Amino acid sequence: MNLFSNQDSPVEASSTVRVPLADRMRPKCLGDFVGQENLVGVGKPLQRALESGRVTSLILWGPPGTGKTTLARIIAQTAQMDFVLFSAVLSGIKEIKSVMRDAEKIRQSGRQVLLFVDEIHRFNKAQQDAFLPYVESGTIVLIGATTENPSFEVNAALLSRCKVYLLEPISQQNLVELMKRCLSDKQRGLGNEQVEIDQEHLSQISLLANGDARVAYNTLEIAIQIALPLPSGQKKITNQIVKDAMQQRVLLYDKTGEEHYNLISALHKSLRNSDPDASLYWVMRMLESGEDPLFIARRLVRFASEDIGLADPQALVIAMQAKEAYHFIGSPEGNLALAQAALYLATAPKSNALYKACNRVLKDIKNSLAEPVPLHLRNAPTRLMEAFGYSQDYQYAHNFPDQITDMCCMPESLKHQKYFHPSLNGYEKIINDRMKIWRDKISEIKKNKESGN
């Protein structure tokens, strides 16, 4: 890889290969950049950094098509730095070292190198570590682009030396603005095309693009290509043409990445908040995006115990039945069973008493001695065990009024612990009332024993 190769933009470089529309339409200065106002607007971080001339290494984190590469190019051009594009998909440590040798030569000549690493999350730890000495020495200014959460995908050492900027999906309004700019640009865009497209269809494309400028450009270009010209030679874009160009709306989703966990988190929190509409939306969105339905089913089963518990014991049954129903009939019909279960869980009474009780028990298990089982709770199948006191003083509940005794079933050091505190929601209110009656009867039994009755 040679840093002294042609650094012209794709539009300016001579080539027999047609450059994609999205590349041709890249803005060349911050003033032409559309979107990400929180970063590039007046007085915002990147704008201030460029004005001051103090460009430091940074990570641009955001969905595809939100301007990460474009921003890196603009920063390099504004700061008059040599721009080098480096792909994490195609390169390894050997290529990194080669580039760094060239970067050192350029630095010695008085110029600075901006190394843009696309998809930096694809580099392993050793490859990311290879950048560290060159970032620290100032040989390069590193800008990494990633669609994944840098907290998980970028080494802590490298992350600590970079400022992280979050790029948001481009708004529908901004996507429409970009497409209008493209339709009027005769040099780089589609301004030479005879096309009739109204605001409604531009808005339709912007909706289907889902915040991705590249998708919006590609859809617009394909729509114009497949539209049949009228006798006048003009092409008219219709709803059907837009749908044919897109085929299927692009939903941001990576079953192994952060968005996978963001969406399941949104479902869980919507269920917990007793919001049936939001719960149904997140379930169907994940299914439509290609999520494994059984992953959703497992979360529903977990939720039934964790957030509903005994407030509605039927919730766990419903969740398990939904899982079995999906196993039985598969997609797409089985998706309805998952949706049904989600709505049931969302509208069920909520309680985390079971979850909290289990955590209290685990805390005591970890922080106390593992005492032996009390002798009176042990079976005594042999005479020797009887001789050692096994099963002695055991009280068989069915032999007592109301099937209640004052026998302690806990280890000695924990005999006063109370772990389960049922809520007053749903069925747990009945359990709470029942436990109160039992506690009162046990207190009465103990008083009678103390008084000798």
Backbone torsions as a table, in degrees:
resi	resn	phi	psi	omega
1	MET	NA	129.7	-172.7
2	ASN	-116.2	121.8	-179.5
3	LEU	-72.6	-15.5	-176.6
4	PHE	-93.7	10.6	178.3
5	SER	-74.4	169.9	-177.8
6	ASN	-56.6	123.0	-179.4
7	GLN	-103.7	14.9	179.5
8	ASP	-61.6	158.5	175.2
9	SER	-70.3	161.3	-179.1
10	PRO	-57.7	-29.0	-178.3
11	VAL	-74.7	-36.6	-174.8
12	GLU	-82.1	-29.5	-178.1
13	ALA	-69.1	133.4	179.5
14	SER	-75.5	131.4	-178.5
15	SER	-162.0	147.2	176.7
16	THR	-84.3	-9.5	179.7
17	VAL	-87.7	130.6	-179.8
18	ARG	-70.8	126.1	-179.2
19	VAL	-77.4	135.8	178.9
20	PRO	-56.3	148.1	-177.2
21	LEU	-56.5	-43.1	-178.2
22	ALA	-60.1	-36.1	177.8
23	ASP	-72.2	-38.5	-179.9
24	ARG	-63.9	-32.3	-173.9
25	MET	-91.4	7.1	179.6
26	ARG	-59.9	129.6	175.2
27	PRO	-67.3	151.2	-176.5
28	LYS	-104.0	-8.7	179.0
29	CYS	-142.1	162.3	-175.9
30	LEU	-63.1	-31.4	-179.6
31	GLY	-64.6	-26.3	-179.8
32	ASP	-92.3	-7.1	-176.6
33	PHE	-73.1	132.3	-178.6
34	VAL	-109.9	130.4	-179.8
35	GLY	95.2	176.3	179.4
36	GLN	55.5	41.3	-178.6
37	GLU	-59.4	-26.2	-180.0
38	ASN	-68.0	-15.2	179.7
39	LEU	-111.1	-39.8	-170.9
40	VAL	-110.1	-1.4	177.9
41	GLY	-68.0	170.0	-179.0
42	VAL	-59.7	127.3	178.7
43	GLY	81.4	2.0	-178.6
44	LYS	-88.2	166.0	-168.7
45	PRO	-53.2	-51.8	-176.5
46	LEU	-68.5	-37.7	179.4
47	GLN	-64.3	-41.5	178.9
48	ARG	-67.0	-40.0	-179.7
49	ALA	-62.3	-41.8	-179.6
50	LEU	-69.7	-38.1	178.9
51	GLU	-64.3	-38.5	-178.1
52	SER	-80.5	-14.9	-178.1
53	GLY	77.7	11.8	-179.7
54	ARG	-105.0	84.8	179.2
55	VAL	-95.6	121.5	-179.6
56	THR	-113.5	169.0	178.6
57	SER	-63.9	141.9	-177.9
58	LEU	-152.6	164.1	176.3
59	ILE	-116.1	126.2	175.1
60	LEU	-100.2	113.8	-175.4
61	TRP	-114.5	121.8	179.2
62	GLY	179.8	169.6	-179.6
63	PRO	-64.5	167.2	177.2
64	PRO	-61.0	148.8	172.9
65	GLY	72.5	23.5	-178.5
66	THR	-105.8	2.7	172.3
67	GLY	104.6	19.5	-177.5
68	LYS	-64.8	-51.3	179.7
69	THR	-64.3	-41.8	-179.7
70	THR	-61.0	-44.8	179.0
71	LEU	-61.5	-41.1	179.6
72	ALA	-61.9	-42.1	178.8
73	ARG	-64.1	-42.2	-179.5
74	ILE	-65.1	-41.5	178.5
75	ILE	-60.5	-46.0	-179.6
76	ALA	-61.5	-43.7	-177.3
77	GLN	-68.8	-43.6	-179.1
78	THR	-65.0	-40.2	-179.3
79	ALA	-85.6	2.2	179.8
80	GLN	54.6	53.0	178.3
81	MET	-113.4	151.8	175.0
82	ASP	-72.0	125.1	-177.4
83	PHE	-97.1	126.9	178.0
84	VAL	-125.6	123.1	178.9
85	LEU	-93.9	127.2	-174.4
86	PHE	-131.4	121.5	-176.5
87	SER	-97.7	126.4	177.9
88	ALA	-69.3	-18.2	-179.4
89	VAL	-76.6	-34.4	-170.9
90	LEU	-105.2	-5.7	-170.6
91	SER	-123.2	158.7	178.1
92	GLY	-135.2	-166.1	-177.0
93	ILE	-62.1	-36.6	179.5
94	LYS	-59.1	-45.5	-179.5
95	GLU	-68.8	-35.4	178.3
96	ILE	-60.5	-47.4	-178.6
97	LYS	-63.5	-37.8	178.4
98	SER	-63.6	-44.5	179.5
99	VAL	-64.6	-39.3	-177.9
100	MET	-67.1	-33.8	176.6
101	ARG	-63.4	-43.2	178.7
102	ASP	-67.3	-36.8	179.9
103	ALA	-64.4	-38.0	178.9
104	GLU	-63.7	-38.9	178.3
105	LYS	-63.7	-43.1	-179.6
106	ILE	-65.0	-40.6	179.3
107	ARG	-62.1	-40.0	179.7
108	GLN	-65.6	-23.7	178.6
109	SER	-85.0	-0.7	175.3
110	GLY	100.6	0.5	178.3
111	ARG	-107.9	162.8	-179.2
112	GLN	-116.5	149.4	-177.1
113	VAL	-108.2	130.7	169.4
114	LEU	-102.9	112.9	179.9
115	LEU	-97.5	114.9	179.9
116	PHE	-99.9	116.3	-178.5
117	VAL	-104.6	106.8	179.7
118	ASP	-78.8	137.1	-179.2
119	GLU	55.7	51.4	-175.7
120	ILE	-61.2	-23.2	179.9
121	HIS	-66.1	-15.8	179.6
122	ARG	-79.9	-14.0	175.5
123	PHE	-74.3	141.9	175.3
124	ASN	-81.3	180.0	-174.8
125	LYS	-60.4	-45.0	-178.2
126	ALA	-63.0	-40.6	-179.9
127	GLN	-67.2	-40.3	177.7
128	GLN	-66.7	-38.7	179.1
129	ASP	-61.7	-27.1	-178.2
130	ALA	-64.6	-22.1	179.3
131	PHE	-79.6	-25.3	-168.1
132	LEU	-53.0	-53.6	-176.1
133	PRO	-61.7	-31.0	-177.9
134	TYR	-78.6	-30.5	173.9
135	VAL	-70.3	-43.6	-178.3
136	GLU	-66.3	-37.3	-178.3
137	SER	-80.0	-11.6	-178.7
138	GLY	83.3	10.8	177.3
139	THR	-60.4	-36.9	179.0
140	ILE	-134.2	155.7	161.3
141	VAL	-102.1	119.1	-175.9
142	LEU	-96.3	127.6	169.6
143	ILE	-120.9	115.6	178.3
144	GLY	-103.0	140.6	177.0
145	ALA	-112.7	135.7	179.8
146	THR	-150.1	144.5	172.6
147	THR	-94.6	-5.7	-177.5
148	GLU	-104.3	157.4	-179.6
149	ASN	-62.1	116.3	-178.2
150	PRO	-59.2	-27.0	179.8
151	SER	-57.7	-31.4	-177.9
152	PHE	-100.5	-27.2	-168.3
153	GLU	-108.4	-12.4	-179.8
154	VAL	-115.6	133.8	-178.9
155	ASN	-54.4	142.7	-178.3
156	ALA	-58.9	-39.4	-178.5
157	ALA	-63.3	-42.9	179.8
158	LEU	-73.1	-38.8	-178.7
159	LEU	-63.5	-36.0	-178.6
160	SER	-67.8	-18.0	-179.2
161	ARG	-99.5	3.8	-177.6
162	CYS	-126.9	141.1	170.6
163	LYS	-82.0	135.0	-179.6
164	VAL	-102.2	127.5	176.0
165	TYR	-116.4	131.9	-180.0
166	LEU	-97.0	122.9	177.1
167	LEU	-99.5	131.0	-178.9
168	GLU	-90.7	156.9	172.1
169	PRO	-55.8	142.8	-177.6
170	ILE	-71.6	134.4	-176.6
171	SER	-66.8	158.0	178.0
172	GLN	-58.8	-40.9	-179.7
173	GLN	-61.1	-43.1	179.9
174	ASN	-69.7	-35.6	177.1
175	LEU	-64.1	-40.9	176.9
176	VAL	-62.0	-41.9	178.1
177	GLU	-60.7	-42.4	179.0
178	LEU	-63.7	-41.4	-179.3
179	MET	-69.2	-36.5	176.2
180	LYS	-64.4	-40.0	177.4
181	ARG	-62.3	-40.5	179.8
182	CYS	-65.1	-40.6	-177.6
183	LEU	-70.2	-19.1	-179.8
184	SER	-101.6	-8.0	-177.0
185	ASP	-89.4	108.7	-177.3
186	LYS	-82.5	-19.9	-178.1
187	GLN	-85.1	-47.5	-175.1
188	ARG	-108.3	-25.7	-171.0
189	GLY	-103.8	-138.6	-174.6
190	LEU	-113.1	24.0	-176.8
191	GLY	-64.2	-19.6	179.9
192	ASN	-88.0	-4.7	178.6
193	GLU	-80.7	142.0	173.3
194	GLN	-91.8	98.8	-173.2
195	VAL	-139.7	141.7	174.4
196	GLU	-115.6	116.1	178.4
197	ILE	-141.9	128.2	-176.0
198	ASP	-96.4	175.9	-176.6
199	GLN	-59.1	-36.4	-178.3
200	GLU	-60.0	-43.3	-176.9
201	HIS	-77.0	-31.4	173.0
202	LEU	-64.6	-40.6	177.4
203	SER	-65.2	-36.7	178.6
204	GLN	-62.8	-44.7	178.9
205	ILE	-64.1	-42.2	-178.8
206	SER	-63.6	-34.7	177.3
207	LEU	-67.3	-46.3	-178.5
208	LEU	-67.7	-27.6	-178.7
209	ALA	-70.5	-21.8	172.8
210	ASN	58.5	43.9	174.7
211	GLY	84.5	5.7	-176.3
212	ASP	-108.0	110.8	-177.7
213	ALA	-64.1	-36.3	-178.9
214	ARG	-63.0	-41.8	178.0
215	VAL	-64.5	-39.8	179.1
216	ALA	-62.5	-46.5	178.1
217	TYR	-60.8	-47.3	-177.8
218	ASN	-62.8	-41.1	179.9
219	THR	-65.3	-42.9	178.3
220	LEU	-61.0	-44.7	-178.6
221	GLU	-65.2	-44.1	-180.0
222	ILE	-65.4	-39.9	179.0
223	ALA	-58.9	-41.7	178.6
224	ILE	-68.5	-37.1	-179.0
225	GLN	-66.4	-38.8	-174.3
226	ILE	-89.8	-11.4	178.9
227	ALA	-71.2	133.5	179.3
228	LEU	-81.2	134.0	-178.2
229	PRO	-70.1	144.9	173.6
230	LEU	-76.5	169.5	177.9
231	PRO	-53.1	-28.9	179.9
232	SER	-76.4	-9.2	-177.2
233	GLY	93.4	-10.1	-179.7
234	GLN	-81.8	147.6	177.2
235	LYS	-106.7	129.8	-179.8
236	LYS	-107.6	125.7	-178.3
237	ILE	-89.8	127.2	180.0
238	THR	-115.6	173.0	177.3
239	ASN	-57.5	-42.8	-177.2
240	GLN	-66.1	-37.9	178.9
241	ILE	-64.5	-41.2	177.9
242	VAL	-62.0	-44.0	179.8
243	LYS	-63.5	-41.6	178.7
244	ASP	-64.3	-36.5	-178.9
245	ALA	-69.1	-38.0	-178.3
246	MET	-82.9	-36.9	-174.8
247	GLN	69.5	-57.5	-178.4
248	GLN	-152.9	135.9	-178.5
249	ARG	-58.9	138.9	178.8
250	VAL	-83.6	116.6	175.8
251	LEU	-105.5	123.1	178.7
252	LEU	-64.5	115.6	-179.5
253	TYR	-162.8	134.0	176.2
254	ASP	-136.5	112.0	-172.6
255	LYS	-66.7	-9.3	176.9
256	THR	-116.9	0.0	-175.8
257	GLY	-105.6	-168.1	-173.3
258	GLU	-65.0	-37.1	-176.3
259	GLU	-61.7	-30.7	174.6
260	HIS	-54.8	-46.1	-177.8
261	TYR	-79.7	-30.8	176.9
262	ASN	-61.4	-43.6	-175.7
263	LEU	-72.1	-40.5	179.7
264	ILE	-69.2	-31.2	174.8
265	SER	-65.1	-41.5	178.6
266	ALA	-62.4	-39.8	177.6
267	LEU	-63.8	-48.5	-176.8
268	HIS	-60.2	-44.3	-177.5
269	LYS	-70.7	-31.3	176.7
270	SER	-69.2	-40.5	175.8
271	LEU	-61.8	-45.6	-178.6
272	ARG	-62.8	-33.5	-178.9
273	ASN	-83.8	6.5	179.0
274	SER	56.3	44.4	179.4
275	ASP	-110.5	94.4	-175.9
276	PRO	-65.3	-34.8	-178.1
277	ASP	-67.1	-48.1	178.9
278	ALA	-64.7	-39.7	179.5
279	SER	-60.0	-45.3	179.4
280	LEU	-65.3	-38.9	179.7
281	TYR	-60.8	-48.6	-175.9
282	TRP	-68.4	-36.6	176.6
283	VAL	-61.4	-49.5	-176.7
284	MET	-69.1	-33.5	178.5
285	ARG	-65.7	-42.4	178.6
286	MET	-65.1	-42.1	179.0
287	LEU	-63.3	-42.8	-179.6
288	GLU	-66.5	-28.1	-178.8
289	SER	-83.5	-5.9	177.0
290	GLY	101.8	12.4	177.6
291	GLU	-63.7	148.3	175.3
292	ASP	-66.2	116.7	-178.1
293	PRO	-57.6	-29.8	-179.6
294	LEU	-73.0	-24.1	172.4
295	PHE	-64.7	-42.1	177.0
296	ILE	-65.1	-43.7	-179.7
297	ALA	-59.7	-41.0	179.5
298	ARG	-63.1	-38.5	178.7
299	ARG	-67.3	-37.3	178.2
300	LEU	-63.8	-40.3	178.1
301	VAL	-64.5	-44.6	178.3
302	ARG	-59.7	-45.2	-177.9
303	PHE	-61.3	-38.8	-177.0
304	ALA	-57.9	-36.1	179.1
305	SER	-88.9	-37.8	-172.8
306	GLU	-74.9	-39.0	-171.4
307	ASP	-117.3	-7.8	176.9
308	ILE	-117.6	-46.5	176.3
309	GLY	55.6	-132.0	-176.9
310	LEU	-87.8	3.0	172.8
311	ALA	-62.8	-31.0	173.4
312	ASP	-149.2	88.4	-178.5
313	PRO	-57.7	-21.1	-179.4
314	GLN	-70.8	-19.3	-176.7
315	ALA	-59.7	-43.5	179.5
316	LEU	-64.8	-37.5	178.1
317	VAL	-63.0	-45.7	-179.4
318	ILE	-61.9	-44.2	-178.9
319	ALA	-63.2	-42.5	178.8
320	MET	-67.2	-38.0	178.8
321	GLN	-65.9	-35.3	177.4
322	ALA	-64.5	-40.3	177.5
323	LYS	-62.9	-44.0	179.6
324	GLU	-66.3	-38.5	179.2
325	ALA	-63.1	-41.4	178.6
326	TYR	-65.7	-42.2	177.1
327	HIS	-56.6	-36.8	-172.7
328	PHE	-75.7	-42.0	-174.6
329	ILE	-115.1	-13.0	176.5
330	GLY	68.9	-169.0	179.5
331	SER	-87.7	153.6	-2.0
332	PRO	-88.5	-12.6	-174.8
333	GLU	-62.2	-37.2	-178.7
334	GLY	-65.3	-19.6	178.3
335	ASN	-60.9	-30.7	-179.7
336	LEU	-64.0	-35.4	178.9
337	ALA	-64.7	-39.1	177.8
338	LEU	-67.0	-40.3	178.2
339	ALA	-64.3	-41.2	178.8
340	GLN	-61.3	-44.7	179.8
341	ALA	-63.4	-41.5	179.5
342	ALA	-60.4	-42.9	179.1
343	LEU	-66.1	-38.0	177.9
344	TYR	-62.7	-46.6	-178.0
345	LEU	-65.5	-39.0	-179.3
346	ALA	-63.6	-34.4	-175.8
347	THR	-97.4	1.8	178.7
348	ALA	-80.9	155.4	173.7
349	PRO	-63.6	146.7	-173.9
350	LYS	-109.9	145.3	173.2
351	SER	-160.9	133.6	173.5
352	ASN	-107.3	20.9	-179.1
353	ALA	-59.3	-41.4	178.6
354	LEU	-63.3	-45.8	-179.6
355	TYR	-60.2	-46.4	-179.4
356	LYS	-67.2	-38.1	178.7
357	ALA	-61.7	-44.0	179.0
358	CYS	-62.0	-40.3	179.2
359	ASN	-65.9	-37.4	177.1
360	ARG	-63.9	-42.5	178.7
361	VAL	-62.2	-46.4	-179.0
362	LEU	-61.3	-37.7	178.8
363	LYS	-62.0	-44.0	179.6
364	ASP	-68.6	-37.0	178.5
365	ILE	-61.3	-40.7	-178.0
366	LYS	-75.8	-29.3	-171.7
367	ASN	-107.6	8.0	179.4
368	SER	-132.6	164.7	178.7
369	LEU	-65.6	146.2	175.3
370	ALA	-83.0	80.0	-175.9
371	GLU	-65.5	151.2	177.1
372	PRO	-67.4	156.1	177.6
373	VAL	-63.1	130.8	178.3
374	PRO	-52.8	142.4	-175.1
375	LEU	-57.1	-38.2	-175.1
376	HIS	-69.8	-13.1	177.9
377	LEU	-96.0	-1.2	-178.7
378	ARG	-92.3	142.5	172.6
379	ASN	-71.9	154.8	-179.9
380	ALA	-128.4	74.8	-177.6
381	PRO	-74.9	-11.5	179.8
382	THR	-125.5	160.5	178.9
383	ARG	-65.0	-38.0	179.4
384	LEU	-58.9	-42.0	-179.9
385	MET	-67.4	-36.4	175.6
386	GLU	-62.4	-40.1	-178.9
387	ALA	-64.1	-29.6	179.0
388	PHE	-86.7	3.7	174.3
389	GLY	94.3	7.5	178.1
390	TYR	-60.7	132.3	175.7
391	SER	72.4	1.6	179.8
392	GLN	-69.2	137.9	-179.8
393	ASP	69.6	11.6	174.8
394	TYR	-67.5	137.3	-179.7
395	GLN	-111.6	114.7	-179.1
396	TYR	-79.6	110.7	-169.4
397	ALA	-55.7	-34.4	-176.7
398	HIS	-68.6	-13.7	179.1
399	ASN	-88.9	2.6	-175.7
400	PHE	-119.6	154.2	178.4
401	PRO	-57.9	136.2	179.3
402	ASP	61.3	14.3	179.7
403	GLN	54.3	41.2	-178.5
404	ILE	-126.9	134.6	172.8
405	THR	-131.2	170.0	176.7
406	ASP	-100.3	17.3	-178.8
407	MET	-66.0	132.6	177.5
408	CYS	-84.1	128.9	-179.0
409	CYS	-109.7	10.5	-179.1
410	MET	-105.5	159.8	170.2
411	PRO	-58.6	154.9	-173.1
412	GLU	-55.5	-44.1	-175.1
413	SER	-71.3	-15.1	-177.2
414	LEU	-116.1	17.0	-170.2
415	LYS	-66.9	-17.7	179.6
416	HIS	-100.9	1.3	-177.9
417	GLN	-72.1	140.1	173.7
418	LYS	-125.2	112.9	-174.7
419	TYR	-95.3	-42.4	-172.1
420	PHE	-95.6	118.3	178.0
421	HIS	-121.7	90.1	-175.4
422	PRO	-62.2	147.9	176.2
423	SER	-76.9	-178.3	175.7
424	LEU	-103.8	21.0	-179.6
425	ASN	-98.6	137.8	173.1
426	GLY	54.7	-138.5	-176.0
427	TYR	-67.1	-22.7	-179.6
428	GLU	-65.0	-24.2	175.1
429	LYS	-64.4	-39.2	177.2
430	ILE	-64.8	-43.0	178.6
431	ILE	-62.5	-42.9	-180.0
432	ASN	-60.0	-45.1	178.7
433	ASP	-63.6	-40.0	-179.4
434	ARG	-65.4	-42.5	-179.9
435	MET	-65.5	-34.8	177.8
436	LYS	-64.0	-43.0	177.8
437	ILE	-61.2	-43.7	179.4
438	TRP	-63.0	-43.6	-179.3
439	ARG	-61.3	-41.4	179.1
440	ASP	-63.3	-40.7	-178.9
441	LYS	-69.1	-37.6	178.7
442	ILE	-65.8	-40.3	177.0
443	SER	-61.6	-39.6	178.9
444	GLU	-65.1	-41.9	179.0
445	ILE	-60.7	-44.1	-178.5
446	LYS	-65.4	-40.3	178.2
447	LYS	-62.9	-41.4	179.6
448	ASN	-64.3	-40.2	178.1
449	LYS	-63.8	-41.2	-179.0
450	GLU	-67.1	-33.6	-179.1
451	SER	-85.4	-6.0	178.0
452	GLY	86.3	10.0	-179.1
453	ASN	-82.0	NA	NA
